Amino acid sequence: MYHKSKPYVKEFTFSFFLVYNYNGDGMKSNTSLMCNIKNNDDLNSIDKLTKYLVIDVINSSNDVFSFLIEHGQNYFYAELIDDLKGFFFVNYNTFIKGEYQIKKIIEGLNSEFNDLEKLRYIYINLGKYLTNDINSLEYKNDKFSFNDVGVISNMWGSLAMGKANSLSASKIVKYICHLVGLDCKIVFNNKMFYNEITIGGQSILINLFLDIPYIQFGFPTVYFSTYNDDNQLDKKIGYINKKYNSSLLDKTFKKMLFSENFSIEHILDALEKNININMVGSLELYQMLNMIFSRYYPNENISVNNLYINCEDGKRQHFVLISSNDKYYSYNYESNKFIMLDKKELMDSFNIGKMGVYLEESLPSLNIYSSTI
């Protein structure tokens, strides 16, 4: 009810993927169980015992992918990009769904785009599609699923699930850049993966993962080198019509600051009118709401927290709770609007275990604190 939905993908268990270190014993050469694939000759090493394929996506030919798409139903897939050492395998259906998303983005490119416009288009459209999953963040969960991290760390798993982390986002950018002829590499700095693209002799450093919240809100990006608020560029690739949504909100919120009838409802109403929140991930919504409230209303009693509903299948459904002067709101993705929540119903839901709070969260007005606060 409260979360942004994503394309359905069959539930994964540990048997659906394998984790290994590429420098481990026997992993540098093909075995019957696992094969490293980068050309047609390597396909000949596949036999009836083979289950796992490591695809060198940068050096593999189109013939390799055509063969695997047509005949690869019985294998599990991992990618090799820029000698990254940790790999996770996903099943054939996930591999196919990931390849479909890549094809969809490439087909949207205008043949008249120059290299910078191609890169920006890819960046923006991936940012609209991918989200960060709070349930895959170890520091936010007392029950941490290694499966969830494994699937979204795989390039095809990330695209199939519509969820990403810093690693998978950088690999996806690298792969699509390769397919469209852009010189791109993955760099690691300060515990984050970035992409460095060379266009016309100029080095452009970008971080898609960190820019996802801004992209989903239609704001200027922050981590796209020196081209974050280039109106002409973003109008040409179809990211904006005339102005960024941040400009529209800025005008609206500044008017509210001088209004005698200011209320949290007015802020939420302005967000509904100016932002397509139904296309914003729940964690991205949390990040942007925090930024907006701290920027425009630092002195108001407004807090934003990450909560979850305990589902029947044992999973947690994330939602964002906004608190202001003992009133509580959340965005309902089914009705496409912010709704007010009853305080007593919230308390009862916590008391019976229907709802919970993620780690490092505090709700004093509800007398609810996570164990790490």
ROSEDO-288042 format. One record per residue: x, y, z of N, C-alpha, C in turn. Coordinates in steps of 0.05 Angstrom, whole numbers, plus 32768, in hexadecimal, padded with zeros to 4 digits. Example, Ala and Ser with C-alpha at 12.3 -4.5 7.8 and 13.67 -1.06 7.14 Angstrom:
// residues 2
81087F8E809C80F67FA6809C81087FBE809C81017FD3808E81117FEB808F81028001809D
//
This chain:
// residues 373
80107FE8800080008000800080118019800080278018800E8037803080128050803280018056801D7FF28070801C7FE4806D801F7FC6808380267FB9808480277F9C8087800B7F91807580037F8080767FE87F75808B7FE67F6080957FCE7F5C80A97FC87F4780A17FB07F3880AD7FAB7F2080A67F937F1080A87F7A7F2180957F687F1E80957F4F7F2D80AC7F3D7F2380BB7F327F3680D07F1F7F3080CD7F087F4480CF7EEF7F3B80CD7ED87F4D80DF7EDB7F6480D67ED47F7C80E57ED67F9480FE7EC57F9381157ED07F9D812E7EC27F9D81347EB57FB881417E9F7FB7814D7E937FCF816B7E907FC9817B7E877FDD81977E857FD8819E7E727FC1818D7E5F7FBC81937E4C7FA681927E5A7F8B81877E727F8981857E807F70819E7E907F6981B17E927F7C81C97E9F7F7481E17E957F8581F87E987F7B82107E8E7F8882247EA57F8B82307EA87FA282447EBD7FA7825F7EB07FA782727EBC7F9A828D7EB27F9A82A17EC87F9582BA7EC27F9C82D07ED47F9782DE7ECC7F7D82DF7EDE7F6A82E97ED87F5083077ECF7F5183157ED67F6683317ECE7F6983337EB37F78831D7EA67F7E831E7E8D7F8D832A7E777F7C83307E617F89833C7E4A7F7B83297E3F7F6683347E3C7F4E83257E307F3983117E427F2B83107E5C7F3482FC7E6E7F2983067E7D7F10831F7E7B7F0B832A7E8A7EF483287E7B7EDA83217E627EDA831E7E537EC283037E457EC282FA7E3D7EAB82E07E317EA982E07E157EB582CB7E0E7EC282C67DF37ECD82AC7DEA7EC282A57DD17EC6828B7DC67EBD82747DD57ECA82777DDB7EE482617DE87EF2825E7E057EEA82747E137EE682747E2F7EE082867E367EC8827C7E477EB7828B7E4F7E9F828D7E6E7E9E82A57E787E9782A87E947E9182A57E987E7382937EAB7E6C828C7EAE7E5082927ECB7E4782A17ECC7E3082A57EE67E2482A67EE47E0582A67ECD7DFA82A57ECA7DDD82977EB07DD682937EAC7DBB82867E947DB282947E7A7DB982AF7E7B7DBA82BE7E637DC182B87E5A7DDD82B47E6D7DEF82AF7E667E0B82947E587E0E82817E5D7DFB82687E507DFC826B7E317DF982817E2A7DEB82867E0D7DE6828E7DFE7E0082967E0E7E14829E7E017E2D82877DFA7E3F826F7E037E3782577DFD7E46824F7DE07E41824A7DD17E5682417DB57E5282297DB07E6482207D977E6582087D907E74820A7D947E9282227D977E9D82267D9C7EB982267DBA7EC082287DCA7EAC822B7DE77EB182127DF37EBC82147E037ED181FE7E117EDE82027E2F7EDF821B7E377EE282217E547EE782327E607ED182297E777EC782387E857EB282407EA07EBB825A7EA77EB982647EC17EBF82697ECF7EA482597EE47E9E825A7EF17E84826C7F0A7E8582817F0A7E7682917F227E7382817F357E6082707F467E6C825D7F557E5C826A7F6A7E4A82827F737E51828F7F877E40829C7F7B7E2882A77F637E2A82B57F567E1482A57F417E05828D7F3A7E0F827D7F267E0182707F327DE9826D7F227DD482617F2B7DBB82427F297DBD82357F357DAA82187F337DA8820F7F177DA382207F077D96821A7EEB7D9182177EDB7DAB82287EE27DBE82277ED57DD8820C7EDA7DE682047EF37DE681EB7EFA7DF381D37EEE7DE481D47EEE7DC981BF7EE37DB981BC7EC57DC081D27EB77DC281D27E9B7DC881C67E967DE481CE7EA57DF881C57EA17E1381A87EA87E16819F7EBD7E0981827EC57E0A81717EAF7DFE817B7EA17DEA816B7E8C7DDC816E7E717DEA81867E6B7DF4818B7E507DFE81947E4F7E1B81937E657E2A819F7E657E44818D7E627E5B81767E547E5781617E527E6C816B7E437E85817E7E317E8281867E207E98819D7E2A7EA981A57E437EA581BE7E4D7EB281B87E647EC581CB7E697ED781CA7E807EE881E17E937EE081DC7EAD7EE381ED7EC17ED681FA7ED57EE982147EDA7EE582227EF07EF282317EFF7EDD82377F187EE382457F297ED082617F2E7EDA82737F327EC7828F7F3A7ECC82927F557EBF82987F6A7ECF829C7F857EC582B37F927ED482C77F9B7EC582DE7FA97ED082EB7F997EE782EC7F7F7EE482F97F6D7EF782EF7F707F1482D67F787F1782CA7F787F3282C87F5C7F3C82CF7F577F5582D47F3C7F5F82BD7F2E7F6B82A97F3C7F7582927F2E7F82827C7F2A7F6E82717F127F6C825C7F0C7F5982457EFE7F65822D7F027F5A82157EF57F6382067EEB7F4B81FD7ED27F4C81EF7EC67F3581D17EC97F3881C37ECE7F2281A67ECF7F21819C7EBD7F0A81837EB67F0B81787EA37EF881737EAF7EDD816C7E9F7ECA81687EA77EAE81537EBC7EAB813C7EB97EB981267ECC7EB6812F7EE87EBF81407EE97ED4814A7F037EDD815D7F0F7EC9816F7EFE7EBE81817F067EA981737F127E92815D7F067E89814D7F0F7E7281407F2A7E7981347F2C7E9081277F457E98813B7F5C7E9A81537F567EA481677F6B7EA581707F747E8981747F617E77817B7F687E5C81657F787E4E814C7F727E5481357F807E4981367F9E7E51813B7FA37E6B813C7FBE7E7581537FCE7E67816A7FC17E6381807FCE7E5581787FD57E38816C7FC27E2B81637FC67E0F814F7FDD7E0E813D7FDF7E2181287FF37E228134800F7E24814980127E358156802C7E38816580347E1F817380217E13818380277DFB8170802F7DE4815A80217DE2814780277DCC813B80437DCE813C804E7DE6813180697DEA8144807F7DE2815D80797DDD8171808D7DD5816A80997DBA816C80B37DB8816880C07D9E818280BE7D8E818080B77D75819880B47D6481A780CE7D61819A80E57D6781A880FF7D6481B681077D7E81B480F87D9381C180FF7DAC81E080FE7DA881EE81117DB4820B810F7DB5821280FE7DCD822C80FA7DD2823480E77DE8822B80F07E03822D810A7E09822481147E23820681117E2681F781157E1181DA81127E1281D280F47E1681E180E37E0981DD80C67E0D81E180BE7E2A81F780C77E3581FE80C17E5181E880CC7E6481E080E47E6081CC80F17E7181B280E27E6F81AA80DA7E57819180CC7E53819180B17E6281A780A27E5F81AA80897E6D81A9808D7E8B81B780A17E9581B980A77EB1819D80AD7EBD818F80BF7EB0817580C77EB9816080B17EB9816080A17EA4814C808C7EA1815280757EB4816B806F7EB98171805B7ECE816980667EE9816E807F7EEE8166808B7F088148808B7F0D8139808D7EF8811C808C7EFB811280707F018121805C7EF7811880407EF9812280327F13813B80377F1B814780297F31814080377F4C813F80277F61813B80327F7C814F80247F8F815280307FA6816280257FBC814F80167FCE81557FFE7FD681447FED7FE6814E7FEE8003813E7FF9801581467FFB803181497FE0803E813B7FCC8034813D7FB1803F81577FA3803881677FAF802681817FA3801F81987FB2802D81917FC5803F81A57FD5804D81A97FC9806981C17FBE806D81C67FB0808681C37FC2809F81CC7FDB809D81CB7FED80B481AE7FF680BB819B7FF080AA817F7FF880AF816E7FE080B881797FC880B981697FB080BE81757F9E80D381647F9680E6816C7F8380FA816C7F6680EF815B7F6380DA815B7F4A80CB81647F5080AE817C7F4780A881887F4F808F81887F38807B817E7F3C8063817D7F27804E81957F29803C81A67F15803D81BD7F14802B81B37F0F800E819C7F01800C81917EFC7FF1818B7F167FE3817E7F297FF181767F427FE4818E7F517FDA81A37F527FE981BC7F607FE181C87F527FC981C87F387FC981D47F297FB381C67F2E7F9981AC7F2D7F99819D7F307F8081A17F4C7F74819F7F617F8581A17F7C7F7981BE7F847F7481D17F757F7E81ED7F7A7F7781F57F707F5C81E57F5D7F5281E87F527F3781DB7F677F2481E87F6C7F0E81DF7F817EFB81C37F7A7EF181BF7F617EE981A57F597EDE81907F577EF481987F4E7F0C81867F4D7F22817C7F697F2A818E7F7C7F2A81877F977F3081737FA27F1D81777F9E7F0381657FA87EEF814A7F9A7EEF814A7F807EF581327F707EF681217F797F0E812E7F7E7F24811F7F857F3D81197FA37F3E81277FB37F2E81237FD07F2F81307FDC7F4881437FCE7F5381507FD77F6C816E7FD67F67817D7FE97F7481997FEB7F6F81A97FF17F8981C27FEB7F8881D57FF67F9C81EB80047F8D81FE800E7F9B8214801D7F8E8223800C7F7982287FF37F8082367FE17F6E82267FDC7F54820E7FD27F5781FE7FCB7F4081F87FE37F2E81F37FFA7F3A81EE80127F29820680197F18821E80177F248236801D7F14823B80097EFE82357FF07F0382387FDB7EEE82247FDF7ED8820C7FE67EDE81F87FEA7ECA81FF80017EB7820880187EC48211802F7EB4822880277EA2823B80197EAD825380107E9D824A7FFF7E8582387FEC7E8A82307FDA7E7582217FE87E5E820E7FF97E6681FE80077E518210801B7E42822280287E508235803A7E428245802B7E2E824E80137E35825D80027E22824C7FFC7E0982327FF67E0E82217FEE7DF8821C80057DE4821D801E7DEE821780357DDD823180437DD4824880377DDA826180427DD1826D80587DE28266805A7DFB8272806E7E0D828980617E1D829F80707E2082B680677E2F82B1806B7E4D82AC80557E5B82A480577E7782B380437E8882BA804A7EA082C680387EB382BA803C7ECF82BD80287EDF82B480297EFB82CB80307F0D82C680437F1F82DB804B7F3282CF80497F4E82DF80437F6282D680407F7D82E480567F8E82D380657F9D82DE807B7FAD82CC80807FC582D880817FDC82C980887FF582B180757FF982B6805B7FF582A280467FFA828A80477FE6828E80547FD0827980567FBB8285804F7FA0827480447F8F827B803F7F73827180567F61828380607F51827D80767F3E8282806C7F228279807B7F0E828180767EF38290808F7EE882A580897ED982B4809E7ECC82B2809A7EAE82A780AE7EA182A380AC7E8482B480C27E7682C180BA7E6182D180CD7E5182C280D47E3882BC80EE7E3582AE80F97E1E82BE81107E1382C7810E7DFA82D681237DEE82EF812B7DFD82FB81187E098314811D7E19830E81277E3582F5812B7E3C82EE81357E5782E4811D7E6882EE811D7E8182E681087E9482CD81117EA382B881017EA382A081077EB1829B80F37EC7829B80FB7EE0829680E97EF7827980EB7F00826C80D37F01824F80D37F08824A80BE7F1D823480C17F2C822B80AD7F3F820D80AB7F3E820480987F2E81E780947F2A81D9808D7F4481E5807C7F5481D780727F6C81D0808A7F7E81E2809C7F8281DD80B37F9481C980C77F8881C680C77F6E81B480DA7F61819780D07F5D819280B77F63817880AB7F5F816180BC7F6C816480C47F85814E80D47F91814980EE7F83815E80FC7F7A815A81157F6C814D81117F51815580FC7F43814980F67F29812B80F07F2C812480E07F3F810880D87F4280F680EF7F4B810281047F5680F3811C7F5D80F481317F478103812B7F318105813E7F1B811581577F22812981537F34813A81697F3C815481697F2B8164817E7F2C817E817D7F20818E81677F2F819E81597F2081AE81447F2E81C581527F3D81D481427F4C81E9814C7F5D8204813F7F56820381277F4A821B81177F47822181117F2A821A81247F18821F81207EFB823381357EF2824B81347EFD826181467EF6825781637EF7825C81727EE28255818F7EE2823B81947ED2822C817F7ECC821481827EBB81FA817C7ECA81FA81827EE381E3817B7EF481CA818B7EEF81CD81A47EE881B581B57EE381B681C37EC881BD81B47EB481BE81BE7E9981A281BC7E8C819381D17E8D817781D17E83817581C87E66818681D27E55818481CB7E39818981AE7E34819D81A37E4281A381877E40818C81767E4A8180817D7E60816B816C7E6C8151816F7E5D814C81867E50813581897E3F813881787E26815081777E1B815481687E028150814A7E06815881407E1D815681237E22813B811C7E2E812A81307E33810F812B7E3D810D81287E5B812181307E6A811F812F7E87810D81447E93810D815C7E8880FC81717E9180EE817E7E7980D8818C7E7E80CB819C7E6980D781B87E6780D381C77E7C80DF81E27E7D80F181E67E9680E781DD7EAD80F681E17EC680F781C77ED6810B81C67EE7810C81B07EFA80F681B27F0F80ED819C7F1A80D9819D7F2E80E281AC7F4780FC81AD7F4B810781BC7F62810081D97F60810081E47F4880F982017F4480DC82067F4B80CB81F47F4380AE81F77F4980A981F57F6780B681E27F7480B281DF7F9180BE81F67FA080D582007F9780E282167FA480CF822F7FA480C382347F8E80B0824B7F8D809882477F9F808E822F7F9F807682297FB0807D822A7FCE8093821E7FD5809A821D7FF280A182387FFD80AE82487FED80B582637FF6809C82747FFB808782707FEB806E827E7FF080628274800A8064825B800F8058824F80288066825A8041807F8260803F808E826A8056808282848061807482938050806982AD8059804A82AB805C80408292805B8023828F805E801C828A807B8006829780837FFD8293809E7FEE827880A27FE6826C808C7FD78253808D7FE9823B80888002823E808D801582288087800E820F8097801081F7808A800C81DE8098801A81C88089801F81B28096802C819B8089801C819180718001819480737FF0818B805C7FF6819B80437FFC81B58046800281C6802F801C81BD8021803081B48031804981AB80268044819180168035817E8023803081658015801F81687FFC800D817B7FFD7FFC81817FE6800D818C7FCF8020819D7FD5803281A87FC1804481927FB5804C81807FC5805D81697FBB804C81587FA8803381537FAF802281437F9E801E81507F83801B816A7F83801581797F6A802D817C7F588045817C7F63805D81827F54806F816A7F4F806C81557F5E807D813D7F5B806C81257F55807481147F43806680FB7F3E807180E77F52806780E87F6A807280D87F80806D80BB7F7C805980B47F6C805480987F67806B808A7F58807D809A7F4C8094808F7F3E80AE80927F4F80AA80997F6880C1809C7F7A80C280857F8E80DA80797F9180DD80637FA480D9806D7FC080D2805B7FD280CB80637FEE80E4806D7FFC80FB80627FF88113806C8006811C80867FF9811880897FDF811E80A27FD2810B80B97FDC80F280B17FE180DF80C57FEC80E880CE800780F180BB801880FB80C28032811380D68030812580D0801E813D80E1801B813580FD8012812380FF7FFF811C811A7FF4810B8129800780F9811C801680E9812A802980FA8136803F810E8127804881218131805C812F814A80528138814880398146815F802E81348178802C811C817480228109818A801F81028197803980FB8187804D80F381918067810A81A08075812281958072813981A2807F814181BC8071813C81BD8057814381D58047812F81EC804B811681E5804A810181FA804A80F481FF806680F381EA807680E581EC808F80F681E080A6810E81EA80AA812081DF80BE811681E480DB810581F780DF80FB81FE80F980E081F2810080D481E480EC80BB81D780F180BE81BC80FD80AB81B3810C80AC8199811A80A28183810680B4817C80F380AD816880DF80C3815380DF80BC813A80E080CF812480DF80C6810F80CB80DA810180C080D480EC80AC80E280D380B580D480BC80B480DF80A380BE80D9808C80AB80EA807880AC80E78060809D80DA804A80AE80C2804180A680B4802C80B480AE801580A180A47FFF80AC809D7FE9809B80847FDB80A580767FCE809280607FBC8099806A7FA0809780657F8F80AB806C7F7380AA80587F64809980617F5A808280507F4C806F804D7F2E807780397F21806C80347F068072804A7EF3806A80587EFB8054806E7EEA804B80887EEE805A80877EFE806F809F7F03807F80B07F1B807680A87F27806080B87F3E805680AD7F58806280BD7F6C805F80B67F87806980AF7F9A805280987FA6805580907FBA804180967FD6804C80A97FE3803F80B37FFD8049809E80138043809B80258056808C803E80518098805480618092806D8058809D80858065808780928076808E8098808E807B80A680A1808580C280A5807280D580A1807880F280A6806980FA80BF8077810680D2806B810E80EB806D812C80EE8057813980F78057815680FC8042815D8110804B816681278038816F813C8023815B8143802C81428147801A812C814F800781248139800D812B81207FFF812181098011811080F8800680FC80EA801680E880DC800C80E380C0801F80E280AD801880E08091802A80CC8083802080C0806E803080AF805D802680B18041803780AA802D802E80AB801180238090800A800A80907FFF7FFD80787FF7800080757FD8801080617FD08016805E7FB37FFE80537FA37FEA80497FB17FD2803F7FA37FBF80567F9D7FBC80697FB07FAA80807FAC7FB980987FA17FD380967F9F7FE480AC7F947FE280C67FA47FE280C37FBE7FE080DB7FCE7FEA80D67FEB7FF180EB7FF97FF780E980157FDE80E580257FDF80D480387FC780CF80497FCF80D380677FBB80DB80767FC080DE80937FBB80C380A17FCC80BC80B37FCA80A380C27FC180A980DF7FB0809880E97FA7809B81057FBC809381197FC180A4812C7FD6809E81407FD18084814F7FB8808181587FB2806981687FB5804F81577FAD8050813D7FB18039812C7FCE803381277FDE804881257FFB8044812380068036813B7FFF8040815380098035816C80008018816F7FE7801281687FDD7FF7816A7FEC7FE481577FF17FEE813F80007FDE812B801C7FD7813580297FEA814280437FE5814D80417FD08164802D7FD48175802B7FC3818D80257FA6818680177FA1817080107F85816880247F7A815480397F8A814D804D7F80813B80467F82811D80317F908117802A7F9380FA803D7FA680EC80477FBA80FB805A7FCD80F180737FCD810180897FD780F580A27FDA810480B27FF180F980C87FF7810680D8800D80FF80F4800380F88100800D80E3811B800580DB8130801080EF8147800580EF815C800D81018164802B80FC816E80378111817680548110815F8067810B81488060811581308070811281258076812E8119808E8131810E8096814B80F480A5814780DF809D815580C580AB815480BC80B1817180C780C6817C80C180CD819880A380D1819D809580DD818A807880E2818E806880C98190807280B3818580658099818780738087819C8087809281A98097808381BC80A3806A81B080AD806D819780B88056818980D5805D818280E7804B81898104804F8184810F8034817A812180368166812F801D815E814580178171814F7FFE817081617FF58185817C8003818481838010816D819D801D816B819D803A817181868046817781848063817D818E8067819A
//
